[in-house]
Amino acid sequence: MKTLTELLSAEAPLQPGCTLPKRTGDHVMVGRNHGPVFRIVHVHADLAWIRPLTHGQDGLVPLDRLRAVEPMPPS
């Protein structure tokens, strides 16, 4: 399993193919449909500040590496 740092690194060949607009509050994944779900905390230019929904560290990632996902149901 890859770490968050490995997933967000510039060298990772992630082509999510998601062209939907992404805004603050949206739920996203990095890359394809696997891995943790993040919430976008803030968007500036082509970068998103993301925070994991479960646990882990916040991160900055280019918007074109994110795939929009449906919101998780409340627990």
Secondary structure, DSSP 8 states (H G I E B T S, - for coil): ---HHHHHSTTS-------S---TT-EEEESSS-S--EEEEEEETTEEEEEESSSS--EEEEGGGEEEE------
